[in-house]
Amino acid sequence: MASLMVMAFVIVSLFTLAVRPSQADLWKLECLPTVGIVSQTTVIRCSFKNFKKMEIVAVSLTKTTEEKPVFTMDPDSISGDQRISLENPELGPSLEISDTMFSDEGEYLYNVITDRGAKMAQLSISVTAKYKNPFTSTWPEAVKDGGHATLYCNATDGYPAGFIHWFDRSGTNWTINSNTTKATKDSNGLKSVALSSRLTFKTIDAGLAPFRCIVLNSRYAQDGESTISITSQSYGDSNKENLPSNTTQIVAGVMVIGSLIVGLLFALLIFRKRNGQHGRRPSAHPILSYESGNSSEDNLETGNYSPKE
């Protein structure tokens, strides 16, 4: 089919030059350089110059690095890559590629046969991948006005390599003070370049916030944006916030120690009281003793009461 298409193109070209050379020179086939986005539909803009309306009979698209056309269409059949088609044959020779892949990049020869002759144009396709919205973070996590701070911005899945720019609330560009690294990944034909940017402040001014991290693609078109806010409370005030909690802790400690001291004193008092009761002389025993065998009453009656020597 490809060889027949080439032969038909040559025959039609020779016929056009021999029979209607003036009409063949009156129109041109022009195609613009094309930039596609991976996984999306890419339109290859082509047009006829000097003639607005012509009937397209057949077309073929061939990559310059290959011999076989990647797409052909004639009145009888369509062959090649099924993702490729004429966008609208009635409006012109523009092509479209659905589900664009990185393998579609390259230089191509586009042959078009019309009812007014045949023309060929060279076109180029480059494929990009859109960056996802960036994600941001800070160190420390709670940034205070006047304190040290590092702002981070990361973007992934873009291709070719893009850029990260930093802006404050007034629009001042801080990118020159940042540090950006790029990591390229190529896995099974899927290409991507991850971007990681860091903006560091020894003492940050909350009046500059919010900061904007803007991700640009390789053509400096914006792919995404994220913002970082800074707490307006000063770094010194954050230390004052800890004073009430510290005072509470001190008071609580004093109360615990005081309770322990009171408890110890009370226990000591009880201990001394008990020891005093055990060491006292019994009061039930009489100071004077009596003769054995006589009771006190008997001695009083008989007059035999005498102290014991």
ChimeraX commands (.cxc) that place a marker at each C-alpha (Angstrom):
marker #1 position 0.00,0.00,0.00 radius 0.5
marker #1 position 2.82,2.39,0.86 radius 0.5
marker #1 position 4.61,1.77,-2.45 radius 0.5
marker #1 position 1.38,2.25,-4.37 radius 0.5
marker #1 position 0.82,5.53,-2.55 radius 0.5
marker #1 position 4.27,6.78,-3.50 radius 0.5
marker #1 position 3.80,5.72,-7.10 radius 0.5
marker #1 position 0.43,7.45,-7.23 radius 0.5
marker #1 position 1.95,10.62,-5.80 radius 0.5
marker #1 position 4.73,10.58,-8.44 radius 0.5
marker #1 position 2.30,9.92,-11.29 radius 0.5
marker #1 position -0.07,12.67,-10.18 radius 0.5
marker #1 position 2.84,15.08,-9.78 radius 0.5
marker #1 position 4.14,14.38,-13.26 radius 0.5
marker #1 position 0.63,14.67,-14.70 radius 0.5
marker #1 position 0.11,17.98,-12.96 radius 0.5
marker #1 position 3.39,19.40,-14.21 radius 0.5
marker #1 position 2.76,18.20,-17.77 radius 0.5
marker #1 position -0.89,19.12,-18.14 radius 0.5
marker #1 position -1.52,22.02,-15.77 radius 0.5
marker #1 position 1.83,23.48,-14.71 radius 0.5
marker #1 position 0.34,26.89,-14.12 radius 0.5
marker #1 position -2.28,25.64,-11.65 radius 0.5
marker #1 position 0.25,23.42,-9.82 radius 0.5
marker #1 position 2.42,26.43,-9.11 radius 0.5
marker #1 position -0.46,28.54,-7.87 radius 0.5
marker #1 position -0.91,26.83,-4.51 radius 0.5
marker #1 position 1.34,25.62,-1.72 radius 0.5
marker #1 position 1.09,23.19,1.17 radius 0.5
marker #1 position 2.34,24.65,4.46 radius 0.5
marker #1 position 2.49,23.10,7.93 radius 0.5
marker #1 position 3.41,24.80,11.20 radius 0.5
marker #1 position 5.83,23.32,13.75 radius 0.5
marker #1 position 3.73,21.38,16.24 radius 0.5
marker #1 position 4.06,20.97,20.00 radius 0.5
marker #1 position 1.98,18.17,21.46 radius 0.5
marker #1 position 1.19,17.24,25.03 radius 0.5
marker #1 position 1.59,13.62,26.05 radius 0.5
marker #1 position -1.68,11.68,26.43 radius 0.5
marker #1 position -3.64,14.49,24.79 radius 0.5
marker #1 position -4.78,15.10,21.20 radius 0.5
marker #1 position -2.26,16.99,19.05 radius 0.5
marker #1 position -3.38,18.95,16.00 radius 0.5
marker #1 position -0.88,19.46,13.15 radius 0.5
marker #1 position -1.92,22.71,11.50 radius 0.5
marker #1 position -1.54,22.57,7.71 radius 0.5
marker #1 position -3.15,24.70,5.04 radius 0.5
marker #1 position -3.36,25.37,1.31 radius 0.5
marker #1 position -1.98,28.71,0.25 radius 0.5
marker #1 position -3.50,30.69,-2.62 radius 0.5
marker #1 position -6.36,28.23,-3.03 radius 0.5
marker #1 position -9.05,28.18,-0.39 radius 0.5
marker #1 position -11.01,25.13,-1.53 radius 0.5
marker #1 position -9.54,21.96,-2.96 radius 0.5
marker #1 position -10.66,18.39,-2.78 radius 0.5
marker #1 position -8.22,16.10,-1.01 radius 0.5
marker #1 position -7.78,12.81,-2.86 radius 0.5
marker #1 position -5.07,11.10,-0.80 radius 0.5
marker #1 position -2.45,11.84,1.88 radius 0.5
marker #1 position 0.57,10.13,3.40 radius 0.5
marker #1 position 2.71,10.99,6.44 radius 0.5
marker #1 position 6.22,9.56,6.68 radius 0.5
marker #1 position 8.81,9.98,9.40 radius 0.5
marker #1 position 12.15,11.02,7.94 radius 0.5
marker #1 position 13.93,8.28,9.91 radius 0.5
marker #1 position 11.66,5.56,8.48 radius 0.5
marker #1 position 10.84,4.30,5.00 radius 0.5
marker #1 position 7.28,3.18,5.56 radius 0.5
marker #1 position 4.60,5.87,6.04 radius 0.5
marker #1 position 3.10,6.03,9.52 radius 0.5
marker #1 position -0.27,7.02,8.01 radius 0.5
marker #1 position -1.87,6.83,4.56 radius 0.5
marker #1 position -5.35,7.62,3.29 radius 0.5
marker #1 position -6.75,7.22,-0.20 radius 0.5
marker #1 position -10.27,6.84,-1.61 radius 0.5
marker #1 position -10.21,3.09,-1.04 radius 0.5
marker #1 position -8.58,2.62,2.36 radius 0.5
marker #1 position -6.87,4.04,5.46 radius 0.5
marker #1 position -3.80,2.36,6.91 radius 0.5
marker #1 position -1.03,2.95,9.41 radius 0.5
marker #1 position -1.26,4.35,12.93 radius 0.5
marker #1 position -4.93,4.45,13.89 radius 0.5
marker #1 position -4.31,7.41,16.20 radius 0.5
marker #1 position -3.63,9.65,13.17 radius 0.5
marker #1 position -6.37,11.09,10.98 radius 0.5
marker #1 position -7.36,14.14,8.95 radius 0.5
marker #1 position -8.90,16.66,11.31 radius 0.5
marker #1 position -11.54,17.70,8.77 radius 0.5
marker #1 position -10.93,16.90,5.07 radius 0.5
marker #1 position -13.52,19.49,3.97 radius 0.5
marker #1 position -11.70,22.31,5.76 radius 0.5
marker #1 position -8.12,21.47,4.85 radius 0.5
marker #1 position -5.19,19.09,5.17 radius 0.5
marker #1 position -4.60,19.46,8.96 radius 0.5
marker #1 position -3.87,16.25,10.83 radius 0.5
marker #1 position -4.53,15.19,14.39 radius 0.5
marker #1 position -2.90,12.61,16.65 radius 0.5
marker #1 position -4.91,11.25,19.57 radius 0.5
marker #1 position -3.26,10.01,22.76 radius 0.5
marker #1 position 0.06,11.63,21.85 radius 0.5
marker #1 position 3.21,9.75,22.85 radius 0.5
marker #1 position 6.85,10.77,23.16 radius 0.5
marker #1 position 7.64,8.43,20.26 radius 0.5
marker #1 position 5.68,10.79,18.00 radius 0.5
marker #1 position 8.47,13.37,18.20 radius 0.5
marker #1 position 10.49,13.93,15.05 radius 0.5
marker #1 position 10.60,15.30,11.51 radius 0.5
marker #1 position 8.00,14.23,8.93 radius 0.5
marker #1 position 7.26,14.49,5.20 radius 0.5
marker #1 position 3.61,15.15,4.45 radius 0.5
marker #1 position 2.34,14.34,0.93 radius 0.5
marker #1 position -1.07,15.58,-0.19 radius 0.5
marker #1 position -2.81,14.82,-3.50 radius 0.5
marker #1 position -5.71,17.07,-4.49 radius 0.5
marker #1 position -7.89,17.67,-7.53 radius 0.5
marker #1 position -5.46,20.47,-8.44 radius 0.5
marker #1 position -2.24,18.50,-8.11 radius 0.5
marker #1 position 0.13,17.13,-5.48 radius 0.5
marker #1 position 2.35,18.87,-2.94 radius 0.5
marker #1 position 4.75,17.85,-0.21 radius 0.5
marker #1 position 5.68,19.71,3.00 radius 0.5
marker #1 position 8.09,19.04,5.84 radius 0.5
marker #1 position 6.85,19.34,9.40 radius 0.5
marker #1 position 8.17,18.77,12.91 radius 0.5
marker #1 position 6.50,17.47,16.05 radius 0.5
marker #1 position 7.80,17.89,19.60 radius 0.5
marker #1 position 6.05,16.36,22.60 radius 0.5
marker #1 position 5.86,17.78,26.10 radius 0.5
marker #1 position 4.33,16.69,29.40 radius 0.5
marker #1 position 2.45,19.12,31.61 radius 0.5
marker #1 position 3.71,19.54,35.16 radius 0.5
marker #1 position 1.33,18.72,37.97 radius 0.5
marker #1 position 0.43,21.43,40.45 radius 0.5
marker #1 position 3.41,21.93,42.76 radius 0.5
marker #1 position 3.34,20.96,46.43 radius 0.5
marker #1 position 5.03,23.19,48.97 radius 0.5
marker #1 position 6.38,22.91,52.50 radius 0.5
marker #1 position 8.45,24.88,55.02 radius 0.5
marker #1 position 11.10,24.29,57.64 radius 0.5
marker #1 position 10.32,24.76,60.41 radius 0.5
marker #1 position 6.73,23.74,59.85 radius 0.5
marker #1 position 5.41,26.78,61.76 radius 0.5
marker #1 position 7.38,29.72,60.37 radius 0.5
marker #1 position 7.41,32.86,62.56 radius 0.5
marker #1 position 8.05,36.43,61.55 radius 0.5
marker #1 position 11.73,37.28,62.03 radius 0.5
marker #1 position 12.82,33.66,62.40 radius 0.5
marker #1 position 14.89,31.39,60.17 radius 0.5
marker #1 position 12.90,29.76,57.37 radius 0.5
marker #1 position 13.37,27.59,54.29 radius 0.5
marker #1 position 10.59,27.37,51.70 radius 0.5
marker #1 position 10.33,24.29,49.45 radius 0.5
marker #1 position 8.50,23.79,46.15 radius 0.5
marker #1 position 8.39,20.54,44.14 radius 0.5
marker #1 position 6.81,19.69,40.78 radius 0.5
marker #1 position 6.76,16.35,38.95 radius 0.5
marker #1 position 5.78,14.62,35.70 radius 0.5
marker #1 position 6.75,17.47,33.38 radius 0.5
marker #1 position 8.84,17.24,30.21 radius 0.5
marker #1 position 11.11,18.75,28.95 radius 0.5
marker #1 position 12.71,20.38,31.98 radius 0.5
marker #1 position 10.87,23.45,33.18 radius 0.5
marker #1 position 11.54,26.13,35.76 radius 0.5
marker #1 position 10.37,27.21,39.23 radius 0.5
marker #1 position 10.09,30.92,40.03 radius 0.5
marker #1 position 9.46,32.54,43.42 radius 0.5
marker #1 position 7.45,35.74,43.99 radius 0.5
marker #1 position 6.37,37.62,47.11 radius 0.5
marker #1 position 3.04,39.39,47.59 radius 0.5
marker #1 position 4.26,42.53,45.79 radius 0.5
marker #1 position 5.41,40.58,42.74 radius 0.5
marker #1 position 9.13,40.81,43.47 radius 0.5
marker #1 position 11.01,37.89,41.91 radius 0.5
marker #1 position 13.14,35.99,44.45 radius 0.5
marker #1 position 14.21,33.25,42.04 radius 0.5
marker #1 position 17.82,34.45,41.94 radius 0.5
marker #1 position 18.08,33.62,45.67 radius 0.5
marker #1 position 16.71,30.11,45.27 radius 0.5
marker #1 position 18.36,26.80,44.43 radius 0.5
marker #1 position 16.62,24.44,41.96 radius 0.5
marker #1 position 17.57,20.86,41.08 radius 0.5
marker #1 position 16.28,18.75,38.18 radius 0.5
marker #1 position 15.98,14.97,38.00 radius 0.5
marker #1 position 15.28,13.29,34.62 radius 0.5
marker #1 position 13.45,9.98,34.40 radius 0.5
marker #1 position 12.94,7.82,31.32 radius 0.5
marker #1 position 11.00,4.60,31.88 radius 0.5
marker #1 position 9.54,2.59,28.99 radius 0.5
marker #1 position 9.33,5.64,26.77 radius 0.5
marker #1 position 7.73,7.80,29.45 radius 0.5
marker #1 position 9.90,10.83,30.11 radius 0.5
marker #1 position 9.65,13.26,32.99 radius 0.5
marker #1 position 11.77,15.83,34.78 radius 0.5
marker #1 position 11.14,16.49,38.47 radius 0.5
marker #1 position 11.86,19.99,39.77 radius 0.5
marker #1 position 12.78,20.79,43.38 radius 0.5
marker #1 position 13.42,24.37,44.51 radius 0.5
marker #1 position 14.56,25.77,47.87 radius 0.5
marker #1 position 14.37,29.41,49.04 radius 0.5
marker #1 position 16.14,30.13,52.37 radius 0.5
marker #1 position 15.86,33.16,54.68 radius 0.5
marker #1 position 18.08,33.82,57.72 radius 0.5
marker #1 position 15.35,36.12,59.05 radius 0.5
marker #1 position 12.04,36.11,57.19 radius 0.5
marker #1 position 9.72,39.11,56.95 radius 0.5
marker #1 position 6.07,38.10,57.27 radius 0.5
marker #1 position 5.14,41.27,55.41 radius 0.5
marker #1 position 6.41,39.66,52.20 radius 0.5
marker #1 position 3.97,36.76,52.48 radius 0.5
marker #1 position 2.26,35.00,50.92 radius 0.5
marker #1 position 5.02,33.65,48.70 radius 0.5
marker #1 position 4.09,32.14,45.33 radius 0.5
marker #1 position 5.82,29.17,43.75 radius 0.5
marker #1 position 5.12,29.19,39.99 radius 0.5
marker #1 position 6.01,26.26,37.72 radius 0.5
marker #1 position 6.86,27.09,34.10 radius 0.5
marker #1 position 7.31,24.59,31.28 radius 0.5
marker #1 position 10.18,24.60,28.81 radius 0.5
marker #1 position 8.41,27.32,26.76 radius 0.5
marker #1 position 8.01,29.52,29.87 radius 0.5
marker #1 position 4.26,28.98,29.94 radius 0.5
marker #1 position 2.78,28.51,33.42 radius 0.5
marker #1 position 1.81,24.94,34.32 radius 0.5
marker #1 position 0.95,25.39,38.00 radius 0.5
marker #1 position 1.13,27.55,41.11 radius 0.5
marker #1 position 1.09,27.20,44.90 radius 0.5
marker #1 position 1.28,29.69,47.78 radius 0.5
marker #1 position 2.97,29.68,51.19 radius 0.5
marker #1 position 1.71,31.84,54.08 radius 0.5
marker #1 position 3.78,33.03,57.04 radius 0.5
marker #1 position 2.47,33.60,60.59 radius 0.5
marker #1 position 2.56,37.31,61.43 radius 0.5
marker #1 position 3.44,36.65,65.09 radius 0.5
marker #1 position 7.07,37.52,65.78 radius 0.5
marker #1 position 9.71,34.97,66.68 radius 0.5
marker #1 position 10.26,36.61,70.11 radius 0.5
marker #1 position 6.57,36.45,70.97 radius 0.5
marker #1 position 6.57,32.71,70.49 radius 0.5
marker #1 position 8.87,32.40,73.51 radius 0.5
marker #1 position 6.47,34.50,75.60 radius 0.5
marker #1 position 3.70,32.08,74.84 radius 0.5
marker #1 position 5.55,29.47,76.88 radius 0.5
marker #1 position 5.67,31.63,80.05 radius 0.5
marker #1 position 2.14,30.81,81.34 radius 0.5
marker #1 position 2.67,27.12,80.91 radius 0.5
marker #1 position 6.05,27.30,82.66 radius 0.5
marker #1 position 4.53,29.24,85.59 radius 0.5
marker #1 position 1.76,26.69,85.91 radius 0.5
marker #1 position 4.29,23.90,86.02 radius 0.5
marker #1 position 6.29,25.67,88.74 radius 0.5
marker #1 position 3.18,26.30,90.91 radius 0.5
marker #1 position 2.09,22.69,90.51 radius 0.5
marker #1 position 5.54,21.50,91.59 radius 0.5
marker #1 position 5.53,23.73,94.68 radius 0.5
marker #1 position 2.08,22.44,95.69 radius 0.5
marker #1 position 3.20,18.83,95.39 radius 0.5
marker #1 position 6.34,19.43,97.46 radius 0.5
marker #1 position 4.35,21.37,100.06 radius 0.5
marker #1 position 1.84,18.54,100.36 radius 0.5
marker #1 position 4.65,16.06,100.90 radius 0.5
marker #1 position 6.22,18.20,103.62 radius 0.5
marker #1 position 2.88,18.60,105.46 radius 0.5
marker #1 position 2.30,14.87,105.24 radius 0.5
marker #1 position 5.74,14.10,106.66 radius 0.5
marker #1 position 5.27,16.54,109.58 radius 0.5
marker #1 position 1.87,15.03,110.43 radius 0.5
marker #1 position 3.29,11.50,110.38 radius 0.5
marker #1 position 6.20,12.60,112.62 radius 0.5
marker #1 position 3.79,14.15,115.14 radius 0.5
marker #1 position 1.75,10.95,115.41 radius 0.5
marker #1 position 4.92,8.89,115.79 radius 0.5
marker #1 position 6.16,11.02,118.73 radius 0.5
marker #1 position 2.77,10.91,120.46 radius 0.5
marker #1 position 2.71,7.11,120.38 radius 0.5
marker #1 position 6.26,6.85,121.74 radius 0.5
marker #1 position 5.36,9.12,124.68 radius 0.5
marker #1 position 2.49,6.87,125.76 radius 0.5
marker #1 position 4.60,3.70,125.79 radius 0.5
marker #1 position 7.40,5.24,127.95 radius 0.5
marker #1 position 5.20,6.67,130.85 radius 0.5
marker #1 position 5.40,4.96,134.49 radius 0.5
marker #1 position 2.21,3.04,135.37 radius 0.5
marker #1 position 0.02,4.97,137.91 radius 0.5
marker #1 position -2.00,1.88,139.09 radius 0.5
marker #1 position 0.77,0.65,141.46 radius 0.5
marker #1 position 0.79,2.14,145.07 radius 0.5
marker #1 position 3.80,4.07,146.20 radius 0.5
marker #1 position 3.85,2.25,149.60 radius 0.5
marker #1 position 3.77,-1.54,150.04 radius 0.5
marker #1 position 2.06,-3.52,152.85 radius 0.5
marker #1 position 2.81,-6.56,154.95 radius 0.5
marker #1 position 2.12,-9.71,153.15 radius 0.5
marker #1 position -1.08,-11.44,154.09 radius 0.5
marker #1 position -2.77,-8.29,155.51 radius 0.5
marker #1 position -5.04,-6.09,153.63 radius 0.5
marker #1 position -4.95,-2.39,154.05 radius 0.5
marker #1 position -8.24,-2.39,155.90 radius 0.5
marker #1 position -6.98,-4.93,158.48 radius 0.5
marker #1 position -3.87,-2.96,159.19 radius 0.5
marker #1 position -5.83,0.18,159.77 radius 0.5
marker #1 position -8.11,-1.61,162.25 radius 0.5
marker #1 position -5.35,-3.34,164.28 radius 0.5
marker #1 position -2.90,-0.54,164.13 radius 0.5
marker #1 position -0.21,-2.70,162.55 radius 0.5
marker #1 position 0.38,-0.38,159.75 radius 0.5
marker #1 position 4.04,0.19,159.27 radius 0.5
marker #1 position 6.05,1.13,156.25 radius 0.5
marker #1 position 8.20,-1.51,154.71 radius 0.5
marker #1 position 11.84,-1.10,155.23 radius 0.5
marker link #1:1,2 radius 0.2
marker link #1:2,3 radius 0.2
marker link #1:3,4 radius 0.2
marker link #1:4,5 radius 0.2
marker link #1:5,6 radius 0.2
marker link #1:6,7 radius 0.2
marker link #1:7,8 radius 0.2
marker link #1:8,9 radius 0.2
marker link #1:9,10 radius 0.2
marker link #1:10,11 radius 0.2
marker link #1:11,12 radius 0.2
marker link #1:12,13 radius 0.2
marker link #1:13,14 radius 0.2
marker link #1:14,15 radius 0.2
marker link #1:15,16 radius 0.2
marker link #1:16,17 radius 0.2
marker link #1:17,18 radius 0.2
marker link #1:18,19 radius 0.2
marker link #1:19,20 radius 0.2
marker link #1:20,21 radius 0.2
marker link #1:21,22 radius 0.2
marker link #1:22,23 radius 0.2
marker link #1:23,24 radius 0.2
marker link #1:24,25 radius 0.2
marker link #1:25,26 radius 0.2
marker link #1:26,27 radius 0.2
marker link #1:27,28 radius 0.2
marker link #1:28,29 radius 0.2
marker link #1:29,30 radius 0.2
marker link #1:30,31 radius 0.2
marker link #1:31,32 radius 0.2
marker link #1:32,33 radius 0.2
marker link #1:33,34 radius 0.2
marker link #1:34,35 radius 0.2
marker link #1:35,36 radius 0.2
marker link #1:36,37 radius 0.2
marker link #1:37,38 radius 0.2
marker link #1:38,39 radius 0.2
marker link #1:39,40 radius 0.2
marker link #1:40,41 radius 0.2
marker link #1:41,42 radius 0.2
marker link #1:42,43 radius 0.2
marker link #1:43,44 radius 0.2
marker link #1:44,45 radius 0.2
marker link #1:45,46 radius 0.2
marker link #1:46,47 radius 0.2
marker link #1:47,48 radius 0.2
marker link #1:48,49 radius 0.2
marker link #1:49,50 radius 0.2
marker link #1:50,51 radius 0.2
marker link #1:51,52 radius 0.2
marker link #1:52,53 radius 0.2
marker link #1:53,54 radius 0.2
marker link #1:54,55 radius 0.2
marker link #1:55,56 radius 0.2
marker link #1:56,57 radius 0.2
marker link #1:57,58 radius 0.2
marker link #1:58,59 radius 0.2
marker link #1:59,60 radius 0.2
marker link #1:60,61 radius 0.2
marker link #1:61,62 radius 0.2
marker link #1:62,63 radius 0.2
marker link #1:63,64 radius 0.2
marker link #1:64,65 radius 0.2
marker link #1:65,66 radius 0.2
marker link #1:66,67 radius 0.2
marker link #1:67,68 radius 0.2
marker link #1:68,69 radius 0.2
marker link #1:69,70 radius 0.2
marker link #1:70,71 radius 0.2
marker link #1:71,72 radius 0.2
marker link #1:72,73 radius 0.2
marker link #1:73,74 radius 0.2
marker link #1:74,75 radius 0.2
marker link #1:75,76 radius 0.2
marker link #1:76,77 radius 0.2
marker link #1:77,78 radius 0.2
marker link #1:78,79 radius 0.2
marker link #1:79,80 radius 0.2
marker link #1:80,81 radius 0.2
marker link #1:81,82 radius 0.2
marker link #1:82,83 radius 0.2
marker link #1:83,84 radius 0.2
marker link #1:84,85 radius 0.2
marker link #1:85,86 radius 0.2
marker link #1:86,87 radius 0.2
marker link #1:87,88 radius 0.2
marker link #1:88,89 radius 0.2
marker link #1:89,90 radius 0.2
marker link #1:90,91 radius 0.2
marker link #1:91,92 radius 0.2
marker link #1:92,93 radius 0.2
marker link #1:93,94 radius 0.2
marker link #1:94,95 radius 0.2
marker link #1:95,96 radius 0.2
marker link #1:96,97 radius 0.2
marker link #1:97,98 radius 0.2
marker link #1:98,99 radius 0.2
marker link #1:99,100 radius 0.2
marker link #1:100,101 radius 0.2
marker link #1:101,102 radius 0.2
marker link #1:102,103 radius 0.2
marker link #1:103,104 radius 0.2
marker link #1:104,105 radius 0.2
marker link #1:105,106 radius 0.2
marker link #1:106,107 radius 0.2
marker link #1:107,108 radius 0.2
marker link #1:108,109 radius 0.2
marker link #1:109,110 radius 0.2
marker link #1:110,111 radius 0.2
marker link #1:111,112 radius 0.2
marker link #1:112,113 radius 0.2
marker link #1:113,114 radius 0.2
marker link #1:114,115 radius 0.2
marker link #1:115,116 radius 0.2
marker link #1:116,117 radius 0.2
marker link #1:117,118 radius 0.2
marker link #1:118,119 radius 0.2
marker link #1:119,120 radius 0.2
marker link #1:120,121 radius 0.2
marker link #1:121,122 radius 0.2
marker link #1:122,123 radius 0.2
marker link #1:123,124 radius 0.2
marker link #1:124,125 radius 0.2
marker link #1:125,126 radius 0.2
marker link #1:126,127 radius 0.2
marker link #1:127,128 radius 0.2
marker link #1:128,129 radius 0.2
marker link #1:129,130 radius 0.2
marker link #1:130,131 radius 0.2
marker link #1:131,132 radius 0.2
marker link #1:132,133 radius 0.2
marker link #1:133,134 radius 0.2
marker link #1:134,135 radius 0.2
marker link #1:135,136 radius 0.2
marker link #1:136,137 radius 0.2
marker link #1:137,138 radius 0.2
marker link #1:138,139 radius 0.2
marker link #1:139,140 radius 0.2
marker link #1:140,141 radius 0.2
marker link #1:141,142 radius 0.2
marker link #1:142,143 radius 0.2
marker link #1:143,144 radius 0.2
marker link #1:144,145 radius 0.2
marker link #1:145,146 radius 0.2
marker link #1:146,147 radius 0.2
marker link #1:147,148 radius 0.2
marker link #1:148,149 radius 0.2
marker link #1:149,150 radius 0.2
marker link #1:150,151 radius 0.2
marker link #1:151,152 radius 0.2
marker link #1:152,153 radius 0.2
marker link #1:153,154 radius 0.2
marker link #1:154,155 radius 0.2
marker link #1:155,156 radius 0.2
marker link #1:156,157 radius 0.2
marker link #1:157,158 radius 0.2
marker link #1:158,159 radius 0.2
marker link #1:159,160 radius 0.2
marker link #1:160,161 radius 0.2
marker link #1:161,162 radius 0.2
marker link #1:162,163 radius 0.2
marker link #1:163,164 radius 0.2
marker link #1:164,165 radius 0.2
marker link #1:165,166 radius 0.2
marker link #1:166,167 radius 0.2
marker link #1:167,168 radius 0.2
marker link #1:168,169 radius 0.2
marker link #1:169,170 radius 0.2
marker link #1:170,171 radius 0.2
marker link #1:171,172 radius 0.2
marker link #1:172,173 radius 0.2
marker link #1:173,174 radius 0.2
marker link #1:174,175 radius 0.2
marker link #1:175,176 radius 0.2
marker link #1:176,177 radius 0.2
marker link #1:177,178 radius 0.2
marker link #1:178,179 radius 0.2
marker link #1:179,180 radius 0.2
marker link #1:180,181 radius 0.2
marker link #1:181,182 radius 0.2
marker link #1:182,183 radius 0.2
marker link #1:183,184 radius 0.2
marker link #1:184,185 radius 0.2
marker link #1:185,186 radius 0.2
marker link #1:186,187 radius 0.2
marker link #1:187,188 radius 0.2
marker link #1:188,189 radius 0.2
marker link #1:189,190 radius 0.2
marker link #1:190,191 radius 0.2
marker link #1:191,192 radius 0.2
marker link #1:192,193 radius 0.2
marker link #1:193,194 radius 0.2
marker link #1:194,195 radius 0.2
marker link #1:195,196 radius 0.2
marker link #1:196,197 radius 0.2
marker link #1:197,198 radius 0.2
marker link #1:198,199 radius 0.2
marker link #1:199,200 radius 0.2
marker link #1:200,201 radius 0.2
marker link #1:201,202 radius 0.2
marker link #1:202,203 radius 0.2
marker link #1:203,204 radius 0.2
marker link #1:204,205 radius 0.2
marker link #1:205,206 radius 0.2
marker link #1:206,207 radius 0.2
marker link #1:207,208 radius 0.2
marker link #1:208,209 radius 0.2
marker link #1:209,210 radius 0.2
marker link #1:210,211 radius 0.2
marker link #1:211,212 radius 0.2
marker link #1:212,213 radius 0.2
marker link #1:213,214 radius 0.2
marker link #1:214,215 radius 0.2
marker link #1:215,216 radius 0.2
marker link #1:216,217 radius 0.2
marker link #1:217,218 radius 0.2
marker link #1:218,219 radius 0.2
marker link #1:219,220 radius 0.2
marker link #1:220,221 radius 0.2
marker link #1:221,222 radius 0.2
marker link #1:222,223 radius 0.2
marker link #1:223,224 radius 0.2
marker link #1:224,225 radius 0.2
marker link #1:225,226 radius 0.2
marker link #1:226,227 radius 0.2
marker link #1:227,228 radius 0.2
marker link #1:228,229 radius 0.2
marker link #1:229,230 radius 0.2
marker link #1:230,231 radius 0.2
marker link #1:231,232 radius 0.2
marker link #1:232,233 radius 0.2
marker link #1:233,234 radius 0.2
marker link #1:234,235 radius 0.2
marker link #1:235,236 radius 0.2
marker link #1:236,237 radius 0.2
marker link #1:237,238 radius 0.2
marker link #1:238,239 radius 0.2
marker link #1:239,240 radius 0.2
marker link #1:240,241 radius 0.2
marker link #1:241,242 radius 0.2
marker link #1:242,243 radius 0.2
marker link #1:243,244 radius 0.2
marker link #1:244,245 radius 0.2
marker link #1:245,246 radius 0.2
marker link #1:246,247 radius 0.2
marker link #1:247,248 radius 0.2
marker link #1:248,249 radius 0.2
marker link #1:249,250 radius 0.2
marker link #1:250,251 radius 0.2
marker link #1:251,252 radius 0.2
marker link #1:252,253 radius 0.2
marker link #1:253,254 radius 0.2
marker link #1:254,255 radius 0.2
marker link #1:255,256 radius 0.2
marker link #1:256,257 radius 0.2
marker link #1:257,258 radius 0.2
marker link #1:258,259 radius 0.2
marker link #1:259,260 radius 0.2
marker link #1:260,261 radius 0.2
marker link #1:261,262 radius 0.2
marker link #1:262,263 radius 0.2
marker link #1:263,264 radius 0.2
marker link #1:264,265 radius 0.2
marker link #1:265,266 radius 0.2
marker link #1:266,267 radius 0.2
marker link #1:267,268 radius 0.2
marker link #1:268,269 radius 0.2
marker link #1:269,270 radius 0.2
marker link #1:270,271 radius 0.2
marker link #1:271,272 radius 0.2
marker link #1:272,273 radius 0.2
marker link #1:273,274 radius 0.2
marker link #1:274,275 radius 0.2
marker link #1:275,276 radius 0.2
marker link #1:276,277 radius 0.2
marker link #1:277,278 radius 0.2
marker link #1:278,279 radius 0.2
marker link #1:279,280 radius 0.2
marker link #1:280,281 radius 0.2
marker link #1:281,282 radius 0.2
marker link #1:282,283 radius 0.2
marker link #1:283,284 radius 0.2
marker link #1:284,285 radius 0.2
marker link #1:285,286 radius 0.2
marker link #1:286,287 radius 0.2
marker link #1:287,288 radius 0.2
marker link #1:288,289 radius 0.2
marker link #1:289,290 radius 0.2
marker link #1:290,291 radius 0.2
marker link #1:291,292 radius 0.2
marker link #1:292,293 radius 0.2
marker link #1:293,294 radius 0.2
marker link #1:294,295 radius 0.2
marker link #1:295,296 radius 0.2
marker link #1:296,297 radius 0.2
marker link #1:297,298 radius 0.2
marker link #1:298,299 radius 0.2
marker link #1:299,300 radius 0.2
marker link #1:300,301 radius 0.2
marker link #1:301,302 radius 0.2
marker link #1:302,303 radius 0.2
marker link #1:303,304 radius 0.2
marker link #1:304,305 radius 0.2
marker link #1:305,306 radius 0.2
marker link #1:306,307 radius 0.2
marker link #1:307,308 radius 0.2
marker link #1:308,309 radius 0.2
view
